[in-house]
Amino acid sequence: MNTNPLKTGVLTENSSGIGTVTRKMVRERAVELAVLQGHTAHEVSKTDWEQAKRELTGVDQPDLDPKELALDSATEAERWDPVPGSTGRSAPVSGSEDEDSEGRSDNTRLTEEGIAGAEHDQMRQASRSGN
């Protein structure tokens, strides 16, 4: 039976949730591993990097390219930004199919027409009864 990969890996640190594993977190753990093996913080090997990622995520993904790793470590807002750095602009509000050129909905327009028709009928009846 396959286990859920989301249930593996580090979920807490000192009784606090670690949240989404970022590239920075993986880099820090890789430096720790390098130092534990007698290397300096600047001598992090690919093996250290892969082990740090496995430890933090619980998933072994050596086939991911650097662009995908960067995308994984980005926040959701950054991943969905079609043009990074662009502030964008507001799109004009288009009228609904249920609105006329004056912005009135079908219900409003029909109500106004019904009231006008009822007033017209009342005026006709009043003029007939006055004769």
C-alpha positions in Angstrom: 0.0 0.0 0.0 1.3 3.4 -0.9 1.7 6.0 1.8 0.7 9.6 1.4 3.9 11.6 0.6 2.4 14.7 2.3 2.6 12.8 5.6 6.4 12.2 5.4 9.2 14.7 6.1 9.6 17.2 8.8 6.4 18.8 10.0 7.4 20.5 13.2 10.5 22.0 14.8 10.6 22.6 18.5 6.9 21.9 18.7 6.2 24.6 16.1 5.0 23.9 12.5 7.6 24.7 9.9 5.1 25.6 7.2 6.0 25.4 3.6 9.6 24.3 3.0 11.5 27.0 1.2 14.7 27.0 -0.8 16.3 29.0 2.1 15.4 26.3 4.6 16.9 23.6 2.4 20.0 25.7 1.9 20.4 26.2 5.7 20.0 22.5 6.3 22.5 21.7 3.5 25.0 24.0 5.2 24.5 22.2 8.5 25.1 18.9 6.9 28.3 20.1 5.2 29.6 21.5 8.5 28.7 18.2 10.3 30.9 16.4 7.7 33.9 18.7 8.4 33.4 21.1 5.4 33.0 24.8 5.6 29.6 26.6 5.0 30.8 27.5 1.5 31.6 23.8 0.6 28.1 22.5 0.3 27.9 19.5 -2.1 25.1 18.4 -4.3 24.7 15.4 -2.0 24.3 17.7 1.0 21.6 19.7 -0.9 19.7 16.5 -1.9 19.8 15.1 1.6 18.6 18.3 3.1 15.7 18.4 0.7 14.8 14.8 1.4 14.9 15.4 5.2 12.7 18.5 5.0 10.2 17.4 2.4 10.3 13.6 2.7 10.4 13.4 -1.1 13.4 12.4 -3.2 13.2 14.4 -6.5 16.6 14.5 -8.1 15.0 15.0 -11.6 13.7 18.5 -10.9 15.5 21.3 -12.7 16.6 24.5 -10.9 13.7 26.5 -12.4 11.2 24.0 -10.9 13.0 24.2 -7.6 12.8 28.0 -7.6 9.1 27.8 -8.5 8.5 25.4 -5.7 10.1 27.7 -3.2 8.2 30.8 -4.4 5.1 32.1 -2.7 1.8 31.5 -4.4 1.5 35.2 -5.3 4.9 35.0 -7.0 4.0 31.8 -8.9 0.9 33.4 -10.3 2.5 36.7 -11.3 2.4 36.6 -15.2 4.8 39.5 -15.5 7.0 39.8 -12.4 7.3 43.4 -11.4 4.3 44.6 -13.3 1.7 46.5 -11.2 -1.0 45.7 -13.7 -4.1 47.8 -14.4 -7.8 47.7 -13.8 -9.9 46.3 -16.5 -13.0 48.3 -17.5 -16.2 47.0 -16.0 -18.3 45.6 -18.7 -22.1 45.7 -18.5 -24.0 42.5 -17.9 -26.1 41.0 -20.6 -29.0 41.6 -18.2 -28.4 45.3 -18.2 -29.5 48.0 -20.7 -27.4 50.9 -21.8 -28.3 52.9 -18.7 -27.1 50.1 -16.4 -30.6 48.9 -15.3 -31.1 45.2 -14.8 -34.0 43.4 -16.5 -35.9 43.2 -13.3 -35.6 47.0 -12.6 -36.5 47.8 -16.2 -39.6 45.5 -16.2 -40.7 46.9 -12.8 -40.4 50.5 -14.1 -42.4 49.5 -17.2 -45.0 47.8 -15.1 -45.4 50.8 -12.8 -45.6 53.2 -15.8 -48.2 50.9 -17.4 -50.3 50.7 -14.2 -50.2 54.6 -13.9 -51.3 54.9 -17.5 -54.2 52.5 -16.9 -55.2 54.4 -13.8 -55.2 57.7 -15.7 -57.4 56.2 -18.5 -59.9 54.8 -16.0 -60.0 58.1 -14.2 -60.6 60.0 -17.4 -63.4 57.5 -18.4 -65.2 57.8 -15.1 -64.9 61.6 -15.2 -66.9 61.7 -18.5 
